[in-house]
Amino acid sequence: MVEDMRPREGRERWLSAAEPDLWQQVVDELGTAVTVIDPAGRVVALNPAAGRLMGRPAAAVYGQDLHDLCHRDPGGARVPREYCPLLQALAEGRSALGEDDRCLRGDGRLVPVSWSASPVTESGVLRGMVLLVVEAEAVHRVRQERAERAERVEQAERAARTSALEDLAERLTLVAEITDVLGQTLDVDEALARLSRLLVPRLADWAAVDLRIGSHQVHRVAVTGPEGRDARQEDWQSQLPEPATEPAPSPLVRVLNGGGPVVQGPADVDAAPDSPLAAVHSAFLRAVGAASVVTVPLGAGHPVTGALTLVRTDPARPFDSGDVDLTGDIGRRVGLVIDNARRFGRQREIAEAMQRNLLPPLPEHGRIQLAARYQPAPAGSQVGGDWYDAFTLRDGTLALVIGDVVGHDLAAAAGMAQVHGILRSLAWDRTGPTGAVVDRLDDALHAITNVTMATLVLARLEGPDAGPWTLHWTSAGHPPPLLLVPGGNALYLEAGQGLLLGAPFGGGDRPSAAHALPPGSTLLLYTDGLIEVPGSDLDTGLGRLRRHALALAHEPLEILCDELSARMSLGSTDDIALLALRLPAA
């Protein structure tokens, strides 16, 4: 039993959690060495197994510093105390493990050991540590026996596990592919077409997708079957009868009303329908020769987005529980994509309508011609905050603005409206440098708008109606204006460049620039969507714009804008604003 030479009151502190006799009986019967040390690392108790492991009588061990007594490095030298993980754990009052350690026995033999130590506390005060110590050889032997047993079990189950893993890998691959292709589009029809190509024939022989349209209508929007069979000719894609709201056993009705996945066998398929919707669905299942059917909800909310039905026609290959789980996961992902696409479409329509309504009509300014175009980003991309403006200032000169608010959708559209209105107010009655006007806008940006950053060009066209004319402008991090002059030349006005609006390191006087405009010249202000195409650099975009603009310079201004927008927007994923000015010929 545990040999303890301390006074009785010392033992009572250690054994307060249990009767001493019970403690001694439990520890004495352990084949594992148990040692107790006090907060100073001195041995205060050990069981017979610990005495045998250390090869020392209890009387010789009690009160000794356990580290100095036993702990040695591979060469038998004493390990420095500062490198001892047990002493570190004791000092910090935490548990610790030692997997590769050595104990010096009383006979001078080094014994490889592994140990586990846990702190002992009383009323929140650390009283010491309890150590369980085992010889590494015994640990190795136990581990080897376990490994041998595991290997025997592994050999017996390998074939079944390999088959299960292959099946799981196929399912995970299918889910990954579906997730990937659905994430590449926000168009519902395209998403469902891609989904059908993955589901049939890898998971099912037929697939049908029903979507809720509003609160009462259901449309079967996609039906896909084996190659060579056109589901459209069978007229299964159409508006379906309204699903009943009362409880009904029909699987499709239950799923559309918020129920979970439902599996049907041949008897279920042949059952009499209980509603007009169930009758249409049952006719479809019988027509395609369904032997096993699983129907799952699309999405995870309430009401659900719709239902996905998969059909197998081979009676020997019914849907199992794994197929149901997989189909349910696919249904949730498809529902999320459809919900996101619908929300994106609504938000995009609102943002685009807001932007178009906020873009002002162009003024009439003597014989000077003005034209502008706004082209939203293509479907699947975010609507941005691009805008143009042209207005007559208080002194009669013409102001031109092209800008781009950083951000997307409604936030960008709202920010564009704020910057647009403030800039008009600041520029209307000021005849000083354009850079000073934009500096004032930059100062006010964060104080009275929600815009974080924006780029723009502000320009003033000065000169009488018959000329000569001078363009004064400043650029806040925006692409440079392009000037087309008679004679077939084009140059970018790269002067007057300053920091974009909202830059945290801005400040100081923003530069302004001036350039004489020849009669008959054309000035183009544009946003970066006109010149930036994924996979191409900015210099390439500027070169393309210059070539196309020169080729169209002889065209009427409206045709130039139409053709330039069409040619330059190929491959663009951003919205585009274009403002063009043409001076009368001499």
N, C-alpha and C positions, 0 to 999 in steps of 0.2 A: 504494500500500500504506500501512499504518499508519505515520505518521511519528512517531518516538519519539526524543527527543534525550537521554534519560537514560543514565547509565552502564549498562554491561552487567549489573552485579549487581542494579540496580533492575529491569531488564527481566526478569531471571530470577525475581524474586519474583512478578511478574505472570503470567509464562508458565510457571509450574511445572507446570500441569496439562497442557501440550501443548508440542510443539516450536515454537520461534518461527517457523520457516518455515511450518509448517502453520497456525498462528494467523494470520499475516499474509495467507496465501493466502485463508483463509475469510473474514476480515473485509474484505479488499480487494475481493472479488467481491460483497459485499453491496451492494444498491442502497439500503439503509437506512442512515442516518447512525448511527454508533456512536462514543460518546465514553466515556472512562474518567476518573473523577475520584478523587482521593485522599480520605482522611478529612476533610481541611480544605476540600474542595470545589474543589480546583485541578485543572485539566486535566492529565492525565499521558499520554494517548494519544487519537488520533482517526483515523478512516479517511477516505479521500478524499471519500466522500459527506457526512461531517460537515463537512469543510472547505468543500465547495461550498454546503451548506445555510447555513452561517454567513457565507459570503462573505469568509473570512479565511484567510490562509496558516497552515499548521500552526505555523510558527515564532512567529507572533504570538499564537497561542492557548495553546501549551504553557506551563504554569505559572501561567496566569491563573485567577482565581476565576470559575468558569463563571457563577455567579449574577450577579455584578457585570458580567460581560462581555456577557451575552446577555439576561437575564430582564427584561422590560418589561411594563408594564400597557397597556391599550388605547390610552392617550394617548401612549405612548412613554416615560413616566417609569419610573425604576427602582423595582421592587417592594421594599418593606421586607423585610429578611432574615427577620424573625420570621414573615412571612406566606408564606414560600416552602415549598410542600409537598415539594419535593425536598430542601431542607436539613433539614426536619423528619424526613423518612424517613432521611436520612443520619445524623442525630444518634441515631435510634432503631435503626439497623441493620436496616431492613425494606424491603420492596418498596413501590413507589408507582406511581401512574398520573396523568398530566396530560392531560385531554381538551380543555381550552380555554385554551391558553397562547400566548405570543408570544415570538419570538426576534428580537433586534436584529442584523441583518446588518452586515457591515463597511461596506456602501455606505449605511447609514442607513435601510434599508427594514425595516419590521416584518413578520415572516412568522408567520402563525398556525400553530401546531404542536401535535402530540400526542406524548407521550413515555411511555416505560415504563422504570423504573429498578429494578435488582436489586442487592442487596449482594454484595460479593466478600469472602470470608473465607479465612483461612489458619490452620489449627490453632485455630479458634475466635476468631481476632482479626480484626476488621473492617479490610480493606485499602482499601476504597473502594466505588465504585458503577459499574456499567456501565449506560449510557443508550442506548436506541434511540429515535431522534427521526425523525418523519415530518411533512411538511407537511400541514396540515389539508385543503388543497385536494385533495391526492392521496388522503387518506383519504376525503374526501367523494366523489371520483370512483369509488373502488373500491366504496364502499358503495352508490352509485347504480347501478353496474353489477350488483352483486349483487342489489339490490332489483328491478331490471328483469328479471333472470333468474328471480328468485323469483316475480315477478308472472306471467311467462309460464308457469312451472310450475303456479302456483296456478290460473290460468285453465284450463289443460288438465285439472287434477284436481278442479276445484271441484264438479262435479256428483256425482262419486263420493264425495267427502269429505262433501258435504252429506247424501247418503243415509246414509253410515255414521254421521255424527253424529246424525242423526235416529233411527236405529236404536239407537245407544248411549244417547241421551237417553231413549228409551222404556224401554230395559232398566233404566237407572239409576232412572227414575221408578218402575218396577215394584218394584225392590228397596227403594227408599225407602218406598213405600206398604206393602209387606209388613213391613218393619222397624217402621214406625209402628203398624200394626194389631196386630202380634204383641206389641209392647211395652205395649199397653193392657190386657192380660189375663194372668192366670196360670192360667186355666182351660184345660186341654188341649183339650177338645171345642170350646170357643168359639174358641180359636186356630186350630184346623184348619178350622172352618167359615169363618172369615174368610179364611184362606189359600186355600181352594178358590174362594171368590168372586172372588179376584184372579187366580188362575191360569187359570181357565176363563171365557171363551174367549180371553183376551188372549195367553196363551202356549201353550195346548194345548186340545184338544177334550175330553180326559178326564184326570182326575188321581186317583191312588189313593195312600193313605198306609197303610203297614204299620208297626206298632210292636212292638218286642220287649217281652214281658211276662215278667219273670224271665229265666232263662238259657236256656230251651228253647222257650217259646211265642211265637208271632207272631199278632197280631190285625190284620186289615184294618179299620181304624177309620174310614176316610173314603173314599168314592168319589163323585166329582162329574163329571157329563157335561153335554152340551148342555141348554139350557133346555127343559123339557118331558119330559125322560127321567129318571125316578126310579131312581137306582141301587139303592135299597133293595129295590125290587120284584124286581130281578134277583138279589138275595141274594148280592151280592159282598162285603158287609160281614159278616165272621164270623171265628171262629178258623181260622187256616190250619194246614196240616200243619207239623210241626216241621222246620226247615231242616237238611239234612244238614251234618255238620261236615267231611266229606271234600271234597277239591277237586271242583268240579262246574262245567260250562260254563253252567248256567242263570244269567242275569244277576241275577235277584232273589236267588238263593241266594248268589252271589258277593258282592253288595253287603251282604247281611245278615251275612255272615261277615267283613266288614271290607274288602272290595274297593272299588276306585274306581268312578267313574261308567261306565256301559255304555250304548252306543247300539245299537239293533236296527233292521234294515230288514225288508222283507217276508219275505225268505228266513229270517231269524232267527226271526221270529214263527211261521212255519210249521214250524220244526224240531221234531222229536220231543222231548218233555220228558224230563228225566233224573232226576226225583224227584217225589214226591207234591206238594210245594210248587210246583215248576215246572209241574206239570200243571194245578193250579188257576189259576196266574197265566196260563199260555198260553191256557186256556179263556176267561179274562176278556179278554185281548187280541184273540182271534179274534172274540169276541162283539161287541165294540165296533167292529170293523173297523179295527184298528190298521195303519197304513202305516209309521209311524216312531215309535220308542219310546226314551225316555231314562230310565234308572233311576239314582238317586244316593243315597248314604247320608245319613241324618239325623244331624247332629252330626259331630264330628271326632275323638272319642275311640275307645277300644276297650274293650268292645264298642260298636258303634254303637247309637244309639237306635232306628233303624228304617230304612225306605227310602221314598223318594218316587218314584213312577212317573208320567211325563207321556206322553200318547198324542196323536199327530196322525193323522187319518184321510185327509188329502189327500196322495196320493203326490207331488204337485208341490211340497209344502212340508215336506221332511224337516228334522229337527233338524240344525243345523250346529255347528261347534266353539264359536261364540259362545253358542248356546243351551245347550250342555253346561256351559260355564263359568258361565253365569248360573244354571242349575238347580242346579249344585253349590254355588254361593254361597247360594242360597235354602235348600238342604238343610241346610247348616251352621247357618244362622240358625234355622231351624225346630227342628233338633235341640237347639240351645242353649236355646230357649224351653221346649221340652218337658222337658229335663233340669232347668232352673230351676224349672219348675212342680212337677215331682215332688219335688225337694228342698224347695221351699217348703212343699208340702203335708205332707211328713213332719215338717219342723221345726215347722210350725204345729200339727199334731196333738199333738206332744210338748209344746210350750209350753202349749197350751190344756189338755191333760190335767194338766200340772204345776200350772197356776194353779187349776184346779177342785179338785184334790186338796189344795192348800194353803189354800184358803178354808175357814175353820173353820165347824162347825155353830153356830147361834145358841143362846145360853143361855136358860134359863127364868128370869125375874126377876119373881116375884110376878105381879101382874095387868098388868104392862106387856107390850105386844105388840111383837114384833120380826119383821121380814121383810127379806129381801135378795135381790138379783138380780145375776148376772154374765152379761154378754152379750159374747161375743168379737166382734172386728171382722168385717165381712162378708168373704166370699171375695175374695181379691185384695188385701187390706190386711194390714198387719202386726199380729200379736197384741201387745198392750202389756203394761204392768205394773200394771194397776189392781187394787185389792183393797179388801175391807172386813173389819172385825173387830168383835166385841162380846164382852166378857168381864167377869166379876165380879171386882172388886178385893178386896184383903185386908180392907178395912174394910166390905165388903158393898155398896159403891156400884157402879154399872154404868158401864163404860167403853165408848165408841164410837169407832171409827176408820174413816176413809175415806182412801185414799191412791192415789198414782200415781207409779210409778218411771219416770224418763225412760229411754227405750230401747225395744227391741223384741225379740220372740221369746224365746229361752231366756235370754238375758242379763237381760232385764227380769223374766222370771218368777223367775229365781234371785235377782236383787236384791230383788224384792218379798218373797221368803221370808226373806231376811236381815233386812230392815228390820222386817218383821212380828214376827219372833221377838225381836229386840232391844227393840222398843218395848214388847212385852208384859212383858218382864223389868224394864224401867225403870219402867213405870207401876204394876206390881202392888202394891207396898207403899208407895207415896208418896201422901200426902194433900195435898201442897202444890199450888201453881198448875200448871195444865197446861202453861203456857209453859216452866216450869223443866224439866219432863220432856222436852219436845221439844228444849230447848237441850242437854240431856245427849245425846240421840240425835244431834243435829247435830255435837256434838264428836266422837262416836265413829264417825260415818258413814264417813269416808275411812280411818280406822285399821283398822276390822275388817269392812268390806264392800267390794264392788266397785262400789257405786252412786255415780254422779257427782252426780246431783241427783234430788230427789223433792219432791212436794207432799203434804200431808196435813192432815187436821183430827183433833185428839184432843179428845174431850169426856168429861166426867164428869156423870152424872145423880145429883144428891144430893137426898135427901128420903125419908121413910118410904113404905111401900107405899100408903098412902091419901093421900099428898101432905101439904103442898104440895111442889113439885119446883122445883129450880133447876138450870139447865144451865150448867156451867163449861167453857169451851173455848178453844183457841188454833188458829190457822190458819197453816200454813207455805206461803203462796203458793197456797192451794187455793180453788176457788170456794166462796162462802159457803153455809152451811146454809140451808134453807128451812123456815120454821115456819108450819104451817097451824093456825089457832086457830078454835074454834067461833064461828059467826056469819058465816062466809064471808069471812074476811080471811087474808091471807098476807103475811109479811114475810121479807126476807133478813137473816140475822144477820151483818152486815158488820163488827162489831167484832172485836178480837182478831187482826187480820191482821198477819203478820210475813213475813220473807223465806223463800223456799223453802229446803229443806234442801240443803246443799252449796254455797250461794252464796259466792263467794270474798270478798265484802265484808261477810259476816255478822259476828256477834259481839254481845255485850251481852245484856241481858235481853229475852227474847221476850215480847210482850204476851199477857195472858190477858183473858178477858171472861166475864161472867155475865149470865143472863137468866132470869126466872121463867117457868115453863111452866104455862099454865092446864090444868085437867083437860080431858080429851077432845082435847087438841091432838095434832098429828102433826108429827114432825120428819123431814126428808129430808136425808140426806147422799149425795152423788153425785160422780162424776168428770166431767171436762170432756167426755168422749165423749157425755154425755147432752144437752149444750147447744151443742156446737160442730158446725156443718155447713159444709162448704166453700161459700164464696160468701156466707156470712152472718156478721154480727158478733156479738160476745159479748152485747151488750145485747139483741139480738133473741132469742138463745137463752135468756137468763134470763127474758125476757118470755113466751116460749112455755112454758117450764117452769112459771111461776107460773099462767098461764091453765089449762093442762091439769091441774095439781095441784089447783087450786080446783074444777075441774069434777068431779074424782074424789074429793074430800075426804070425801064421805059413804059411799063404798064401803068394804067390808072391806079390811083392810090388804093382804092377799095380792092381791086384785083390783086395788087401787090400783097396786101395784108392777108387775103384769103389763101393765095398760093404759098406765101412764105410760111403761114401757120401749118398748112397741110404738109409741106415738104419737111419742115424742121421738127414736127411733132412725132414723126415715126420713131417708135421705141421709147418715147418719153414717158416717165411715170409720174410727172409732176404737172400741176396746172400751169397755164401760160397766160400772161398778159402782154399785149403788144400795143404800143401807141406810136402812130406815124404822123409826121408833119411834112408837108410839101410846100415850098415857097413858089410864088409865081415866077415864070421865066422873065428874063430881062425884056 
